[in-house]
Amino acid sequence: MKDHKILIVDDEIISLRMTDNILKSEYKTVCASSAKEAISIIEESPPDLVLSDLRMPEIDGFKFRIIVQEELGKNIPFMFMTADKKDETESKGFSIGAIDYIRKPFRADVLLRRISNIFANLEQIKGLKKAAGTDPMTGLLNKKASQEEIDSVCKKFGGALMMIDLDSFKPVNDIYGHDMGDKVLIRFAQILCAAIRSTDIAGRMGGDEFVIYCKNIDSEEIVAKKSDFINAEIVKSAKELMGEDMQIPLGASIGCAFAPNEGKDFLTLFKKADKALYDVKQNGKHGYKVFLEEKTEEKNVDEKTKALSAAMMLMGERSPKKGALVLNTEQLMTVYRFLNRMVSNYRSSVFVLLYTIDADTGVNIDEATSSFTEMVSGLLRESDVVTRYSKNQTMVVLVKTEESDINVVIDRIDRKWESNEFFEDCTLSYEIDRCRGT
C-alpha cells in the first residue's frame, strides 16, 4: 500500500463505496458523505489529495474547495468527479484550482492511472521546489527559501532566530585553497544541523553567513549552550581537515532575537539579530549576544521605515570582497537587462568582454577557467561584474568605462594571466562588444 492518503467525498453512498473499493487497495482512504463531514476530517488530519463529487447538497464541490483553500488555509490538491457533461462545469472546476477532473461513471483503471499521474507530478514539482530553495554546496536552505520558511514559521511559533557568521573564514581560502574552504563550509553546515532539532530551520544566507530558527525556545541559556557547542565543534573539525598545526582562529559569532517578543516576521527579527551579531563581532567574536530592545526614541520610528531598512539590509551584500562583483549566469542576465535600460536612458557606457580558454588534452579546463575568473575579479573595480559563463568562458561587464580605457583593462588582465599556473598550457582569447541599450 502506498503512503498517500486520499479523502473521498460523495453524497451518493453507493458511488462513495465503489470509489473507495477501487482506491483502497493502493492508497490509504478516508470517506465522507458530505463536504461538512470532510471539512472536519481535514481540520483533524489533512489528506494528500481530495477526490470530491461536485454536485452535493448544502455545500457543493466548488464551495468546498474554496472553504478548504481560503478559510482553512490548506493547499490540498483537489480532483473533482461528476456526471455533468457540460464543458463550463469542468472549466469552473479548473478555475478554482482543481488539479484534475473525471466524469462518472469511470473505469477503475482510468481513475487509478490518473491519480497515479497526479502524485507523480506533485512529487516532481515538490522536488523542483526543493532544489530551487536549496543551497547546492551545503544542502541547507538558500537565502530566499530561509527567509520565506522562517517568516512563515515565526508567525505561528515563538522561537529564537540566530544569525551566525563563521569567523576568520577568508584565511582558509587564502592559505589552504578554495577546495578546503568548501569542505569547511560543508562541515560547518553539518555542525549547525547537529546543534538543532529536526523540526528547526537552518539556512545559508551566502558566503560564510548562516541562519537558524529554533522553535519554542526563549532561553538565553540554551542559546549559550548552542554557541559553545558550535564554537568547539568547528575548531575540532578544522584541525581534522587541515591538521593539528592549523592556526586560523575559526569560530562562530551569533546574534539572536526572540520571537514574538522582538518581532513576528523574519525581517524584523533579522534586523535585531544582526545588530546583536555586530556587537559580538566588535567585541572579540566567537560568542553570542541576545538582542534586547533599548528604551530609546527608536521605538517611535515609523514601522514602514523599519521594514524598509531591514529589507535593504537583507538584500545588500554582507562583507563585500574587493574587486568585481562575481555573479552566476542567471544573476548576470538580470543585471545585464538593467544595464541595458540604464544605457538607453542615461547614455552610460557599458562594455562586455567574453574570454575563452582553450587547452590541449590533459589540462583541467574547468580549474583553469575557475582560476582565471577569480583572478579577473580581483583586478577590476567593485562596480564591474564577472561571471563564469560556461565551462571555458568568463564574461566581464565593465560599467561606466570609456572606450579609450578598454585596452588598459585588457593589458592588465593579460599581464596577470602570464603569471598564472595555467598560462603555459592554455590559450586565452577574447571578444568585445558595447552594450547598446534596449
N, C-alpha and C positions, 0 to 999 in steps of 0.2 A: 504494500500500500504506500502511496506517495504521501509526502508530508503536507501537501497543500490542503487547506480546508475550504470547502465551498458551502455557502449558505444558500439553500434553495427556498424560494418564496413563491407560493402559488395558492390561491384560494380554492382551486379545484383539487379536492383531496386525491382523486384517482390519478390526475396528472402529476401531482406532487409525489405520490408514491412511486409512480413509474419512473420519473426523473431521478429520484433518489436511488432506485434499484439499478439504474444504468450507471450512476456515478460512484456508488459506494464501494464497488469492487476495486477502484483505482484511486479514490480520494476520500479524505475524511469529510463527511457530510453532516450538515445540521439543517433541519427543516422548520419552516414557519408557514402557517396558513394565512397570515396577514402581514401587511407592512408594519403594523403596530407591534406585533409579536417579534418581527425581525429586528426592529429598532432596539428593543430590549436586549436581544441576543448580541447585537453589535456593540452596545454600550458595555456589556459584561466581557465579551471576548470577540474582538473583530476577526472576521474570516479573511482569507486571501482573495476571495472572489465572491461576488453576489450574483446568482443566477435568478432573475426575478421575472415573473409574469408582469405584463403591462396593465392589463385590464383587471383591477381588483377593486372591491368596494371600499368606501371611506378614503383610503389613501392609495392612489394608483401608482404604477411603477415610476412614472415621471416625477411625481411629487416625492415619492420615497427616495429616489436618487438625490434630489435637491436637499431634502432634510439631512441625509447622511453626510453630504458634502458640506453644506453651509451651517447647519445647526449643530451637528455632532462634530464637525471639523475632521471627518475621517475621509481620507483619499483612497477609498477602496474601489478596485476595478468592478464595473457592472457589465453584465451581459443580459440583455433582455430576450424574452421569448413571448411570442404572441401568435394568435390565429388571424390577426388583422392583416389583410392583403394590401392595404393602402401604402403607397410609397411615402406619403407625408408622415405616416406614423414612424417609419424607420428613420426618416430624416430628423424628426424631432428627438428621437432617442439618441442619435449621434450628436445632436446639437447640445445636449445637456451632459455629454461626457461618456456615453456608453462606449465600451471598448469593442463590442460585437453584438450581433443580432441574429436570432434564429427563429424560423417560423414553425408553428405547430401544424400538423404532427411532424416530428422529426425522427430520423433514423438514429439508432443508438450509436452506430459507428461514426456518423457525421458529428453528433454532439461531442463525443469523446475526442475526435480529431481536432475540432475547433477549440475546445477548452485546452487541449494539449498545446496547440499553437499559441493560445493566449499566454499561458505560463512560460513558454519558451521565449516569446517576445518580451515579456516582463523581466525575465532573468537577464536577457541581453541588454535591455535598457538599464536595468539596475547595475550591471557590470560596467556599462559605458559611463554611467553617472559616477560610480565609484572610482573608475580610472581617471575621470576628469577632475575629481576632487582629491586625488592622492598625490603627494609629493613623490616623484619617481625614485629618488635616492633612498629616503628613509622609510617609505611606506606609511608615514603619518599623513594626516590631512594637510592639504596645502593651505596657503594664506586665505583664499576666498572661502573654501569649504570650512576652515576653522571658524572664521567669523560667522558664517551662516549657522553652523551647528551649535556653537556656543550661544549665539544670540537666541536661538530657539529654546535651548535647554534652560538658560538662566532666567527666562521669563516664567518658567514653571517651577524650577527648583533653586533654592538658595545654594550657595557654594563658594568656592574660592577660585578666582581667576588669577593665574600666576604667569607673568611674563618672565621668560628665562633667557638669559644671554650666556653663551659659552665663552668664558673669559680667556683671553690670550690665545685665541684660535689661529690668528694670522701667522704667527711664527711656525706653526705646524706645516702649513703650506710652503713657507719660505725655506725652512730647513730640511724637511723630510719629503716635500713634494705633494702635489695635489692628490695623488692616489692615496697617500697616507691620510691626507686631510679628509677625503671621502670616508675612509674607514673610521676615523674618529667621530665624524658626524653621525654615521650609521650606528656606532656603538652608543653614542650619547642619546640618540633616539630610543634605543633599546633600554637604556638606564631610566629614561623618563617613563617609559611604559611599565617598567618594573616598580616604579615609585608610586604608581596609581592603580586604581581598581579597573576591572574590565568595563565597568559602566561609566567611567570618567572619559574625558576627551583629551587627546594630545594632538598637536599640530605643529608644523614648521612654518614660521612666518617668512622665512627667507634667510639665506646665508647661515649665520650661527645663532639665529634668534628663533625661539620656540615659545609655545603657549600650551598650558594645560588648564582644564577646568575640572575641579573635583566637586561633585555634587554633595550637598548636605554637610559641608564642612565649614565651620565658623570659628575654629580654634587656632590661635596663633601657635600653640604648642605643636599641633600636627604639621603646620607649615614649617616650623623649625626642624622637626624630625625629617621631613622630606628634603629640606635643604642640606642637612648633614649627610643624609644617605646619598644624594646626587653628587655632592662635592667629594665624598670619599670614594665613590664608585668610579668617577671619571678619572681621578688620579691613578687608581689601581689599574683601570683599563688602559690608560695612556702608557703606563710602564709595560704592560703586557704587549702592547702594539709596537712601541718604539724602543723598548729596552729600559732596564733599571736605571741607566745613567741619564735618562731623559730629564732635562732641567726646565722645561717650559712650564710656567705656573698656571696650568689649566685649572679651571674651576667653573662654578656657576653662580651668577648673580640673579636673584629672584625678587621681583616686585609683585606684591599680592594685594588684591582688593576683594572684599567680601560682598557677595550678593545675598539678600537685597539691600543691605544697609547702605552700600556705596553706589548702588545702581541696579537696574533690572534689564539692561541691554548691554550688548558687547562693547559698543563704542564708549559708553560712559565708564564701564569697568576697565577697559583697555587704557583709557587716558589716565585713570587714577593708579592702576598698577604700573604704568610706565613711569609715572612720577616717582613712585616708590623705588622702582628699578634704578632710576637715575641717581637717587640718593645712595643706594648700595654701591654703585659703580664709582661714585665720588668719594666713598669712604672705605676704600680698601678692597672692594669686590668680595667674591667667594662667600656670600652670605645672603640674607633676605631682609626685607622690610615690608610690613603691612601698612597700607595706606590708611591714615586717619584724617577725616575731614577737619580742616582748620576752621576755627570760628572767625572768619575774616569776611571782608566785603565780597570775596569771590562767590559767596552763596547767592549774592544778589545779581550776578551776571546773568544775562538773558540765556535761557536754556538752549535756544536755537544756535547762539554763538558758540556755546559749549559743544554742541553736537557737531557743528561745522569744524571747529578746531580739532576735535577728536578724529573726525573723518579725514581731515587733511594730514594729520599726524600718521594715521594708518596707511594712507596712500603714499606718503612720502618715503624716500629712500633712507633707511636707517644705516648709520655708519658707512656713508658712501666712500668708495675707494677712489684714489686718484686715477686720472686718466679717463678715457672714453667710457660711456655707459655701454655695458655689454648686455645685449638682449638676445632672445631666441628669435627664430624667423617669424613666428606668428606675432610676437610683440613688435618687431620691426615693421611689419606690414601696417599696423595701426599707427605707429609713429610716422611712417612714410606718408600715409594718407593725410595726416595732419600737416606735415611739412609741405605737401603739395598745395594745400589750401593756403598756407602761410605765404608761399611763393607767389601765388596768384593775387593775394590781397595786399601784401606788404612789399612786394618787389625784392624779397630777400633772395640771397644766392645760396643754393644747396647743391653740392656735388656728390656723386656716388661713384665709388671705386669698387670693382669686383676683382679680387685677387684669386688666381688659380695656381695650385701647386701640383706639379706633375713629377713623378719619380719612377725609377726603374723598379722591377720586381725585387722584393726583399726589403724595401723601405716601408715602414709603417706609416702610410699616408695619413691615417687618422690622427696619430700622435703628432705628426709634422704640422698638420693644419691646426690642431689644438694649440700647439706651441706658438705658431705664427699668430693666431688670433689673440692669444694672451699677450704676446709681445707688442702687437699693434695697439691694443687697448691702453697699454701703459705709455705709449708715445704721443697720444693725441690729447686734445683738450677735453675737459669734463662736459662740454656742450656737444661733443661729437658722439657718434653711435657706431658700435661694432657688433657684428653678428657672425656666427658660424653658419654660413649659408647652405653648404652642402658638405659632403664627405671631404672634398678637397678644395673648397672655396670659402673665402671670407669676404664679407661685404662691409664697406666703410662708408658712413654718411657724414659728410663734413658740412656743418651748419654755419651760415654767415661767413663763407670763405670766398675770397676773390680769386679769379682765375689765375692771376699772377702768383698766388701763393701755393697753388696746387703742386708745382714742381718741388717746392721746398718740403712739403709733406712727403711726397714720393721719395725724394732723396733721403730723407730721414729714415723712412722705413727700409729702403734698400741698404743703407749703411748698417743699420741694426741687424738686418737679416744676415749680413755677411758674417756676423759673429755667432749666429745660431748654430746649434749642433747639427741641424738638418740641411744647412746651406750647401754643403759639398755634394749631397746625394739628391737634391731636388732642384727643379727648375721653377722659377717664380715668374708669372706674367700677370698683366692686369689690363682691364678695360676701364674707361672713364666716361661718364656722361653727366649732363647737367639736369637737375630737376626743373621741369618746365611749367609745373603747376597744373591745375585741373582745367 
